[in-house]
Amino acid sequence: MLDRTFAPPSYPINWVQFPSTQTYTTEHGVNIHSISLGEQPVFKFEYTIQAGATEAIKAGVASLTAMLMKRGTQQHTAQELNQKFDFFGAFWDVQSSLDHATFTVYGLTKHFESLMPLVFEIIQHATFPEEEFEKEIAIEIQKSKLNWQKTAFSASQIFRSQLFPNDPYGRVSKAESLQQITRTDLVGFHQNYWLEQKPTIFLSGQISADAIATVASFVDQSSKSKITTNDRPAIVSTPAICTHESRENALQCSIRMGQVSMNRQNPDYYKFSVLNTILGGFFGSRLQKNIREEKGFTYGISSSIVPLKRAGYWAVGTDVNKENAAETCSEIRREIHELQQHLVSTDELEIVKNYLMGSFTGELTQAFDIADKLKVIYLEGLPLDFYDHFQHQITACTPKDLRELANQYLDPSNLHEVIVGAI
């Protein structure tokens, strides 16, 4: 009988092979990246273009364009479109981030051929009905007002605007700015990006050659050839700013601290990920042990690297009571200073390495998850062996490497600080 009083033996994960993918290029030069894996007859379709928030002239235009694309075409109303996708048991959405916009469909492989005409109908023939626009803009204005009342949302938005004051990455939308958006803005953005820009397409799940051919046929019919190449000034770190904003009736205050940092293009990104994990990147991190477990100031605190296409930033976030805010900020700086002055122990480093490698391995069990990593490679212009280097650099990372990185990339005396709430 198995003795459950003893833990089973464990072994470190040294390296995992990233699954191979297939790339098909259409006659008009559109790349279709395919990952055919899994036993379930399902698929994920992603049509991605560089039409994120930073490409629009006004804040909120990119996301509203994505939302309103779902509200009807020349052939079908919004209700009819939803009914058709529901009939085939498919989930679909159009989303916009800072850098990109993506049309996503999850469905059964047997319905792939039936769903693709609907997808490209929406992309090519969305009509942005005036009445739908009026309803959606009213909803977004109200939603914006409610979100800005939340301390965590406000702190995150203010923090990003401080990091990138002269760049679209730092632009945030409010109710006042949303009121300035017109239907014409959305139609123009759709025309200039969704209709004219060359997409990158990702297929994952059980993908057949016929499915790829179907997508290629629809893509080539649309004849997209434009690639957005907006020249923007280099992002320069700005002097740290401390912003404290009081909110009536707030029970806690939300803290955001950090600085402009790196994206995945930086060769130090791999090992800096290890450093970030030790500091605040998982539940056993130093910030969790200090601020949550020892002091009991918060339910959770974390640090993270946010890699964007043209830049990146590093941030710490938490929510604490008013009387603990100052000490929390001080302790965050102290933990950074500790990493700059002292070597991480071998035991602590091994725990983090195993955590990162285990997490990475767990993210390669499904085709959809693998596709998410593949998107990172192609959309950010990374080498195809990025994840091989990632694993190698993690396992090769030393305590000395981490101390050097902490001194090079983290400055506890020059961190942007935002506190919103009970002050």
N, C-alpha and C positions, 0 to 999 in steps of 0.2 A: 504493500500500500504506500502511496505517495505521502511523504512526511511534509506537511504544509507548514511546519514550524521553521523550516529552512528555506531561504530564498533560492530559486534556481540559479545556476551559474550564468553570468553575463559576460559578454565580450564586446570590446570596442568595435565600432564600425569604422573601418579605415578608408574605404572608397566604394562608391556605388556608381555603376555605369548609367549615365543619362541615356534614356531610350532614344533610339534613332527615329528620325522623322523623314517624311517625303515632301519634297517641294516641287510643285508644278507651276510653270510660268505660262500664262495665256498668251495669245497672239498679240495682245496690246500691252504686254509686260506686267501684268498683275500677278503677284505671287500668291499661290494657294499652298499653305503649309498644313500638312495632314499627319495626324497621329492615329493609327488604326490599332486600337487595343481594347481589351475587355470582352467579357462573355455576354453582357447584356446588349440587346439590339437597340441601342440608343445612340444619339449623336448630339454634339454641341457645335453650332455654327456661329462664328464671330466675324463680323464685317467691320473692320477698324480703319478709321481715317484720322489724320491729324487735324481734328476740329474741336479741340478742347477749349476751355474757358479763355486761355491766353490768346487764342486766335481771333476772338470777337472784339469789336471796338467797344462794346458796352458790356459791363458785368451782367451776367445772367442770360445773355443771348444764346450762348451755346447750349446750356442746359434746357432752356425753354424750347429751342429748336428741336432737340431730341424728344422732349415730352410731346410737343404738338405734332410731330411726325406720326404719332400713334392715333391721331384724332380724325383720320379720314383721308381718302385718296380720291382721284377722279372717278374711280369705279365703285368704291365702297365707303360707307360711313364707318365711324369708329366702332359702333355696335356690331356692324356686320363683320368687320375685321376680327374683333374679339370672338365672335361666334365661330368664325371659321377656324381660328387657332384652337379654340376650345374643342371643336368637333374632332380635330386630329390629336387632341390630348397634348398639345405643345404649350410650352411657356416661352414668352418672348418679351423683350424689353429693349429700349434704346436709352443708353446712358452716356453722360459726358463727364470727363474728369478735367484736370488742369491742362493736360497735354493732348488727350485723344477723346474720340467719341466712338462708341461701339454699338452695333445692332447685334443682339444675341438671341439665339433660338435654341431651346432644348426640345428634343422630340424623339419619337420612335423612328428607327431607320426605315421602316416600311412606308412611312409617310413623307420621307425626305423630298421626293419628287413633287409631291402635292404642295408642300410648304414653300418651296423656293420661289414659285411665281408670286406668292403673296409678299414674300420678303422684298423682292426687287420691285414689286409694284409700289410698296410703301416708300422705298428709297427713292425711286424715280418720279413718283406721281403724288407725293404728299401735297395736300392743298391748303393746309393751315386755315380751316374755316374761321371766319371772323368771330362767330358766336363761341366757338371752342377756345379761341385765343382770349376772349374777354373773360370767360369762366376761369381759364387756367391762370391768367395773370392776376386775377383777384385772389385765387387760392394761394399763389406764390407770395403775394404781398402780405397776406395774413399770416402765412407760415413763417415768413421772414421776421415779422414783428414778434411772433411767439418765440422763435429761435433766439433772437437777440435778447430776450428776457432771461434766457438760460445762461447761467454763469459759465458753464463749460464751453458752450458754443461761442459765446462772446470772447472768452479768453483765447480760444484757438484762432479765431478770425483776426483779432487784434494782433496776436503774436505773429501770424504770417504776414500781415501788412507791415509790421515793424521790420521784419527780416528783409522784405523785398519792397521798400518804399517807392522805388522808381522802375518797377518792372510789373508786367501783368501777373506774375506769380503772387504779388502782394495785393492784388485788387480784390475787394470783397463786395458783395451785393447787399444792399439794404432796401427797405421798402421804398425809400425815396428814389433810388436808382432804378428799381424795377418799374416804377410808374412812368419812367421815361422811355421804356421799350415799346416799340410799335410792332404790329404784324409785319410791316414792310421790312423791319430789321431781321425777322426770322426767315422770311422768304428769301431775302438777299443772302443771308448766311447759308441757307440750304443750297441755293444756286451755286454759290462760290466754292462750297466745300463738298457737300454730299453729292452734288451732281457733276462736279468738274474735277474732283481730286481722285487720284489713284488710290484705291484701298489696299490693305493687306488683309488676307482672309485666312482664318484658322479653322480647321475641321478636326474634331476629335471624337473618339468613340469607335463604333463599328462603321468605318468609312470605306466605301467601295470605289472602284475606278469610275463607275457610272455616276456616282455622287459628285466626284471631282469634275467630271466632264459636264455635268449639269450646271454646276456653279460657274465653270469657265465659260460656258455658252452665254449665261445671263450677264456675266461681267463684260465679256467682249461686245455684247449688244449695246451696252451702255457707253462703251468707248471712252472710258475715263483715262486721262493721260497726265493731268496736272499733278505736280507734287509741290506742296507748300514749302517754301524756303524763306520764311521771313527772317531777315537779318535783324538781330536784336543786340544791343550793347551787352558787353560782358557783365555778369553779376558780380558786384563788389560788396564785400562785407561792410556794414555800416556800424558806427559806434553804438555800443549797447545802450538801450533805453529801458527805463523802468516805468511801467504804467500801472497805476493802482486806481481801479474804478469801483466806487462804492455802489451797491444796489440795495435799495430798501427791501425789507422783508426776506432777504437772502439768509438762509440758515448756515451756509458754509461759503468759503471762497475757493475759486478755481485758480490754480497756479499753473503757469506755463513758463518754462525757462529753457533757453537754448541759444543756438547760433546757426548762421549759414555754414554748411558743412560740405559734404561730398555726395556725388551720385555714384552709380555703379561703374562709371568710366574710370574712376580713380583706382589705380592699382592697390591702394591701401584699403579699399572698401572691404575686402574679405576679412582682414585681421581687425579692422575697426569694428566689424560686426561682432567679433568675439568680445572686444572691449566693451561695447555697448551692452551686450548680453550680461556680462559680469556686473556692470553698474546698475542696469535697470531693465534688462530685456527679457527676463523670465521670472517665474514666481519665487525662485530661490535667489534672486539678485540681492546686491548689497543695499540698494535703496528700499526694497521690500523688507529686508531684515531690520533695517534701522528705523525707517519711518513708520512702518506698519506693525511689525512684530514687537520691537523693543519699546518704541515710544507710544504706539497705539494712536497715532495722529490721523490715520486714514484707513479706509478699507483696501485701497490699492494705489500704488504709484509705479510708474513705468517710464523708461526712456526708450527712444526709438530713432532710427535713421529713416528719413523720408526722402528717398531718391526720386528726383524728377528728371526730365529729359535734359534740361540745360543747367541744372543745378541740383542742390539737395540741402536739407537742413537736419539738424539734430535737436531733439526736444525732450524735455522731461515734463510730465503732466500728472497732476493729482488734485484732490479736493480735500481740504482740511477746515477745521474750525478757525474762526478769526484769531483767537489767542495763540494758535500754533503756526500761523502763516510765516512769521518772521523766522522762527527757529527751523521750520521745514526748509526754507530757502537757504538758510545758513548750513544746514546739514547736507543739502545737495552739493553745495560748493565744497564742503569738507570731504565728502566722499570722492569727488573728483581730485582734490588735492592729495588724498591718500593714494590714489592710483598713479599720480605723478611722482610721488616720493618713494613708494615702496613696491617691491615686486609682488605680483600675485602668487599665491602658493601653488605648488604643483597640483595638489589635490583639488583646489577650487578650479583651476584651469581645466583639469581633466573632466570634471563634472560638466562644465560648460561646453567643452568640445563634444562630449558624448550627447549632451542635450541638442546641440546644433545638428550634429550628424544624424541623430535619431529623428529629429524633426524633418530634416531634409529627406531622409529615406521614406518617412511616412507620407510625404507629399508626392511621392512617385508611384503610388499604388493605383491611381486611377488616371485614365486618359485625360479627363477634364482638368485635373490638377497639373498634369504634365504640360498641357496646352497653355496654362497660365504662365508657366515658367518659360515656355517657348516664346510667348508673346513678349516677355521682358527682353529676351535676346534680340529679336528682330525689331521691335519698336524703339529700343534704346541704342541700336547699332552696336551691340556687343559681339565679341568673337563667339563662334559656335561652340567653342570648348570652355565657355565662361564657367559653367557649373563644375567642370573637371578642375579648373583652377581654384574655384571656390572651395571645394573639398580639400584639395592639396594644401591650400594656404591655411585653412582652419586647423588641420592636423599638424602642420609644421609650426604653428604659432607658439612663441615662447613668452615667458613672463617679461623678459627684457623687451621684446617687441611691443608688448602692451604698454609698458611704462613709457617707451619712446613715443608711441602713438598718442598717449594721454597728454604728453607735454607738447606734441606738435599740433594736435587738432582740438584740444579742449582748453579753454581759458576761464577758470572759475571767477576771475575778476572782471570779465568782459562778456557776461551772458545777458542777453535780452531777458527781461523779467516782466511778466504780466500777471496781475492779480485782480480778479473780478469777483465781487460778491460782498460778503460781510467784512468790512474793513474798519 
